[in-house]
Amino acid sequence: MSVSADGALTFAAPAKVNLYLHVTGRRADGFHTLDSLIAFAGVQDKIKVEAAEGLSLAVDGPFADGIPVGADNLVLKAALGLKDLAGVTAGAAITLTKRLPVASGLGGGSADAAAVLRALMRLWNVEIGEAALMDLAVGLGADVPMCLRGRAAFAGGIGEELTPAPALPEGWLVLVNPLTPVSTPEVFAARQGPYSEPARFTETPGNIRALAELLAARRNDLTVAAESLEPAIGRVLAALEACPGVLLSRMSGSGATCFGLFGEVTQATQAVMGLIHDHPRWWVKAASLEADATRLDR
């Protein structure tokens, strides 16, 4: 979090990354159940809030085009939900700086909603009980509770059942998106085959290579379905697999963003340079692997 001279507060809304994702079943209401290890990346959208009479949202940044600023925006839904829950009469001018690609498998909208909840609780000086706050978060979306807690966890249910993960080692991610949005409902609808078993582990990986080995025994069950809808995902994965020093390459969430896991920042930086040279139209970023994203607000 940062505080400007005029009292405006700025909070990070870091990307979440599914290190593995197993689809374990389907509920009667049509939603699929998951088992996933989720961490965060040191790349993020930003949320700025400042005191105002009414409640408003403005969007800027490289991926601002096409983002709605009305009541259907998840950031405003979160703000209105918190305002009602806390009985607040004050308003806020909210600015979302959109740095993460839209519909990219990085939980950007959920991260934005979680960040605005944190920011407005600080701006309005309100405290909400954990249970009530998590109920609000779940109502906004299955990934919002995870983004609100901001710490690596195994996610179950439809993503809202969180269990703390073992400590994760330091490492680096190279995130690549071919800048082709992928619809999460369409990916789940295209998924075929049997469901998977949960694959949680209790051991603490001693280094990034040990983590990569644990993850290699798992997978993202949505990859084949996402590739069938957007073949560029396969090209992204192939490009990441060819990078020197990569320990693991995988799709995050329902795509289209994929990541490569690296042990050294120099390897990640070199991979980014090579990928940008060969694929100048792709979005490519190096970012730290974050087990505790709350530190990004310190």
VEXDREN-2710 file (C-alpha; in Angstrom, 1 decimal):
% VEXDREN-2710
k/r/px/py/pz
1/MET/0.0/0.0/0.0
2/SER/1.1/3.5/-0.7
3/VAL/-0.4/6.8/0.6
4/SER/-0.1/10.0/-1.5
5/ALA/0.1/13.5/-0.2
6/ASP/-3.6/14.0/-0.8
7/GLY/-4.6/10.9/1.2
8/ALA/-5.2/8.6/-1.8
9/LEU/-4.5/4.9/-1.1
10/THR/-3.0/2.6/-3.7
11/PHE/-3.2/-1.2/-3.2
12/ALA/-1.7/-4.0/-5.3
13/ALA/-4.0/-6.5/-7.1
14/PRO/-1.5/-9.3/-7.9
15/ALA/-2.0/-12.0/-10.5
16/LYS/-2.9/-15.4/-9.1
17/VAL/-1.3/-18.5/-10.7
18/ASN/-2.7/-22.0/-10.6
19/LEU/0.5/-24.1/-10.2
20/TYR/-1.7/-27.2/-10.8
21/LEU/-5.4/-27.6/-11.3
22/HIS/-7.4/-30.8/-11.2
23/VAL/-11.1/-30.9/-12.0
24/THR/-12.5/-33.3/-9.5
25/GLY/-16.2/-33.4/-10.3
26/ARG/-19.3/-31.4/-11.1
27/ARG/-22.0/-30.3/-8.7
28/ALA/-25.8/-30.4/-9.3
29/ASP/-25.8/-26.7/-10.0
30/GLY/-23.4/-27.2/-12.9
31/PHE/-20.3/-25.8/-11.3
32/HIS/-17.2/-27.9/-11.4
33/THR/-15.2/-28.8/-8.3
34/LEU/-11.5/-28.3/-8.2
35/ASP/-8.3/-29.1/-6.4
36/SER/-5.6/-26.5/-7.1
37/LEU/-2.5/-25.1/-5.7
38/ILE/-2.6/-21.3/-6.1
39/ALA/0.2/-18.8/-5.5
40/PHE/0.7/-15.3/-6.8
41/ALA/3.1/-13.4/-9.1
42/GLY/4.9/-10.2/-8.5
43/VAL/3.0/-8.5/-11.3
44/GLN/-0.3/-6.8/-10.7
45/ASP/-3.1/-4.4/-11.4
46/LYS/-3.4/-1.4/-9.1
47/ILE/-6.4/0.0/-7.2
48/LYS/-6.3/3.6/-6.0
49/VAL/-9.1/5.0/-3.7
50/GLU/-9.6/8.5/-2.4
51/ALA/-12.4/10.2/-0.5
52/ALA/-15.4/11.4/-2.5
53/GLU/-19.1/12.1/-2.0
54/GLY/-20.3/9.4/-4.4
55/LEU/-18.9/6.1/-5.6
56/SER/-17.2/6.1/-9.0
57/LEU/-14.8/4.0/-11.0
58/ALA/-12.3/5.1/-13.6
59/VAL/-10.0/2.6/-15.5
60/ASP/-6.7/3.3/-17.1
61/GLY/-3.6/1.3/-18.0
62/PRO/-2.5/-0.8/-21.0
63/PHE/-5.6/-3.1/-20.8
64/ALA/-8.2/-0.5/-20.0
65/ASP/-10.0/-0.7/-23.3
66/GLY/-13.4/-2.3/-23.1
67/ILE/-13.4/-2.5/-19.3
68/PRO/-16.9/-1.4/-18.1
69/VAL/-17.1/1.2/-15.5
70/GLY/-20.7/0.7/-14.5
71/ALA/-22.4/-1.4/-11.9
72/ASP/-21.6/-4.6/-13.7
73/ASN/-17.8/-4.1/-13.0
74/LEU/-16.7/-6.5/-10.3
75/VAL/-14.7/-3.7/-8.6
76/LEU/-17.9/-1.6/-8.2
77/LYS/-19.9/-4.6/-7.1
78/ALA/-17.3/-5.2/-4.4
79/ALA/-17.4/-1.6/-3.3
80/LEU/-21.2/-1.5/-3.1
81/GLY/-21.3/-4.8/-1.2
82/LEU/-18.8/-3.5/1.4
83/LYS/-20.7/-0.2/1.7
84/ASP/-23.9/-2.0/2.4
85/LEU/-22.3/-4.6/4.7
86/ALA/-20.5/-1.9/6.8
87/GLY/-23.4/0.6/6.7
88/VAL/-21.0/3.3/5.3
89/THR/-22.4/6.6/4.0
90/ALA/-19.2/7.9/2.6
91/GLY/-18.2/7.5/-1.0
92/ALA/-14.9/6.9/-2.9
93/ALA/-13.3/7.7/-6.2
94/ILE/-11.8/4.4/-7.4
95/THR/-9.2/4.1/-10.1
96/LEU/-8.3/0.7/-11.5
97/THR/-5.0/0.6/-13.4
98/LYS/-5.4/-2.5/-15.6
99/ARG/-1.9/-4.1/-16.2
100/LEU/-3.0/-7.7/-16.5
101/PRO/-4.6/-9.1/-19.7
102/VAL/-8.4/-9.6/-19.5
103/ALA/-9.8/-13.1/-19.4
104/SER/-6.3/-14.5/-19.1
105/GLY/-6.5/-17.1/-16.3
106/LEU/-4.7/-14.8/-13.8
107/GLY/-7.7/-13.9/-11.8
108/GLY/-7.3/-10.2/-12.6
109/GLY/-11.0/-9.3/-11.9
110/SER/-11.0/-11.2/-8.7
111/ALA/-7.7/-9.7/-7.6
112/ASP/-9.1/-6.2/-8.4
113/ALA/-12.2/-6.9/-6.3
114/ALA/-10.2/-8.1/-3.4
115/ALA/-7.8/-5.1/-3.6
116/VAL/-10.7/-2.7/-3.5
117/LEU/-12.2/-4.4/-0.4
118/ARG/-8.8/-4.0/1.4
119/ALA/-8.4/-0.4/0.2
120/LEU/-11.9/0.7/1.1
121/MET/-11.8/-0.9/4.6
122/ARG/-8.7/1.3/5.2
123/LEU/-10.2/4.4/3.6
124/TRP/-13.5/4.1/5.4
125/ASN/-11.8/2.9/8.6
126/VAL/-14.2/-0.1/9.0
127/GLU/-13.5/-3.6/10.3
128/ILE/-15.5/-6.5/9.1
129/GLY/-15.5/-9.9/10.7
130/GLU/-13.7/-12.7/8.8
131/ALA/-16.8/-14.8/8.2
132/ALA/-18.9/-11.9/6.9
133/LEU/-16.0/-10.6/4.8
134/MET/-15.5/-14.0/3.2
135/ASP/-19.2/-14.4/2.6
136/LEU/-19.1/-11.2/0.7
137/ALA/-16.0/-12.3/-1.2
138/VAL/-17.6/-15.7/-2.2
139/GLY/-20.7/-13.8/-3.5
140/LEU/-18.5/-11.8/-5.8
141/GLY/-16.7/-14.8/-7.3
142/ALA/-15.0/-18.1/-6.3
143/ASP/-11.4/-16.6/-6.7
144/VAL/-12.1/-13.5/-4.6
145/PRO/-11.5/-15.2/-1.2
146/MET/-8.2/-16.5/-2.3
147/CYS/-7.1/-13.1/-3.6
148/LEU/-8.3/-11.5/-0.4
149/ARG/-6.2/-13.7/1.8
150/GLY/-3.3/-13.3/-0.5
151/ARG/-1.3/-16.4/0.6
152/ALA/-0.5/-19.6/-1.2
153/ALA/-3.2/-22.2/-0.6
154/PHE/-4.8/-25.3/-1.9
155/ALA/-8.3/-24.5/-3.2
156/GLY/-11.2/-26.9/-3.2
157/GLY/-14.9/-26.7/-3.9
158/ILE/-15.4/-24.3/-6.7
159/GLY/-12.3/-22.5/-5.5
160/GLU/-13.6/-21.0/-2.3
161/GLU/-12.5/-23.7/0.1
162/LEU/-9.0/-22.7/1.1
163/THR/-6.3/-24.7/3.0
164/PRO/-2.9/-23.2/3.7
165/ALA/-0.1/-24.7/1.5
166/PRO/3.3/-25.7/2.8
167/ALA/5.9/-23.0/2.5
168/LEU/7.0/-22.4/-1.1
169/PRO/10.6/-21.7/-2.1
170/GLU/11.7/-18.6/-3.9
171/GLY/11.5/-18.7/-7.6
172/TRP/10.7/-16.8/-10.8
173/LEU/7.9/-17.0/-13.3
174/VAL/7.8/-16.0/-16.9
175/LEU/4.1/-15.3/-17.8
176/VAL/3.1/-15.4/-21.4
177/ASN/-0.3/-14.6/-22.9
178/PRO/-0.9/-14.6/-26.7
179/LEU/-3.4/-11.7/-26.1
180/THR/-6.4/-13.9/-27.1
181/PRO/-9.1/-13.9/-24.3
182/VAL/-10.5/-17.3/-23.4
183/SER/-13.9/-17.8/-21.9
184/THR/-13.8/-19.8/-18.7
185/PRO/-17.3/-21.2/-19.1
186/GLU/-16.5/-22.3/-22.7
187/VAL/-13.3/-24.0/-21.5
188/PHE/-15.1/-26.0/-18.8
189/ALA/-17.8/-26.9/-21.3
190/ALA/-15.2/-28.2/-23.7
191/ARG/-13.4/-30.4/-21.1
192/GLN/-13.9/-34.1/-21.7
193/GLY/-12.9/-37.3/-20.0
194/PRO/-12.9/-38.6/-16.4
195/TYR/-12.5/-36.4/-13.4
196/SER/-9.2/-36.3/-11.5
197/GLU/-8.4/-37.1/-7.9
198/PRO/-7.1/-34.3/-5.6
199/ALA/-3.3/-34.2/-5.5
200/ARG/-2.3/-32.1/-2.5
201/PHE/1.0/-32.6/-0.8
202/THR/2.2/-32.0/2.7
203/GLU/6.0/-31.9/2.2
204/THR/7.7/-28.6/2.1
205/PRO/9.8/-28.3/-1.1
206/GLY/13.3/-27.3/-0.2
207/ASN/14.0/-25.4/-3.4
208/ILE/12.4/-24.4/-6.6
209/ARG/13.6/-27.6/-8.4
210/ALA/11.9/-29.7/-5.7
211/LEU/8.7/-27.7/-6.2
212/ALA/8.9/-28.2/-10.0
213/GLU/9.2/-32.0/-9.5
214/LEU/6.2/-32.0/-7.3
215/LEU/4.2/-30.0/-9.8
216/ALA/5.3/-32.2/-12.7
217/ALA/3.4/-35.1/-11.1
218/ARG/0.3/-33.0/-11.4
219/ARG/-1.3/-31.1/-14.3
220/ASN/-3.8/-28.5/-15.4
221/ASP/-6.9/-30.5/-16.5
222/LEU/-8.2/-27.6/-18.6
223/THR/-5.2/-27.4/-20.9
224/VAL/-6.5/-29.7/-23.7
225/ALA/-9.9/-28.0/-23.7
226/ALA/-8.4/-24.5/-23.7
227/GLU/-6.1/-25.4/-26.6
228/SER/-9.0/-26.8/-28.6
229/LEU/-10.6/-23.3/-28.4
230/GLU/-7.4/-21.3/-28.7
231/PRO/-4.5/-23.1/-30.5
232/ALA/-2.1/-20.3/-29.6
233/ILE/-1.9/-21.8/-26.1
234/GLY/-0.1/-24.8/-27.5
235/ARG/2.4/-22.5/-29.2
236/VAL/3.0/-20.5/-26.0
237/LEU/3.7/-23.7/-24.1
238/ALA/6.1/-25.0/-26.7
239/ALA/7.9/-21.7/-26.7
240/LEU/8.2/-21.8/-22.9
241/GLU/9.4/-25.4/-22.9
242/ALA/12.2/-24.3/-25.3
243/CYS/13.6/-21.7/-22.9
244/PRO/17.0/-22.5/-21.4
245/GLY/16.7/-23.1/-17.6
246/VAL/12.9/-23.7/-17.5
247/LEU/11.9/-26.2/-14.9
248/LEU/8.2/-26.5/-15.7
249/SER/5.8/-24.9/-18.2
250/ARG/2.0/-25.0/-17.6
251/MET/-1.2/-23.1/-18.3
252/SER/-2.7/-21.1/-15.5
253/GLY/-6.4/-21.4/-14.7
254/SER/-8.5/-21.7/-17.8
255/GLY/-5.9/-19.8/-19.9
256/ALA/-4.7/-18.3/-22.1
257/THR/-1.8/-17.3/-19.9
258/CYS/0.9/-19.9/-19.4
259/PHE/3.9/-19.8/-17.1
260/GLY/7.4/-21.1/-17.0
261/LEU/9.0/-21.7/-13.7
262/PHE/12.7/-20.7/-13.2
263/GLY/15.2/-20.8/-10.4
264/GLU/17.1/-17.6/-11.2
265/VAL/16.1/-14.1/-12.2
266/THR/18.7/-14.0/-14.9
267/GLN/17.3/-17.1/-16.5
268/ALA/13.8/-15.6/-16.4
269/THR/15.0/-12.3/-17.8
270/GLN/16.8/-14.0/-20.7
271/ALA/13.7/-16.1/-21.4
272/VAL/11.6/-12.9/-21.6
273/MET/14.0/-11.2/-24.0
274/GLY/14.0/-14.3/-26.3
275/LEU/10.2/-14.6/-26.2
276/ILE/9.7/-11.0/-27.0
277/HIS/12.1/-11.1/-29.9
278/ASP/10.5/-14.2/-31.4
279/HIS/6.9/-13.3/-30.5
280/PRO/6.6/-9.5/-30.3
281/ARG/2.8/-9.5/-30.2
282/TRP/2.6/-11.6/-27.1
283/TRP/2.4/-10.2/-23.5
284/VAL/5.5/-11.5/-21.7
285/LYS/6.5/-10.7/-18.2
286/ALA/9.0/-12.0/-15.6
287/ALA/7.7/-11.9/-12.1
288/SER/8.7/-13.3/-8.7
289/LEU/6.8/-16.3/-7.4
290/GLU/4.9/-15.0/-4.3
291/ALA/3.7/-17.3/-1.6
292/ASP/2.6/-14.2/0.4
293/ALA/1.2/-11.5/-1.8
294/THR/0.3/-9.3/1.1
295/ARG/3.9/-8.2/1.3
296/LEU/3.3/-6.3/-2.0
297/ASP/1.1/-3.9/-0.1
298/ARG/3.7/-3.2/2.6
END
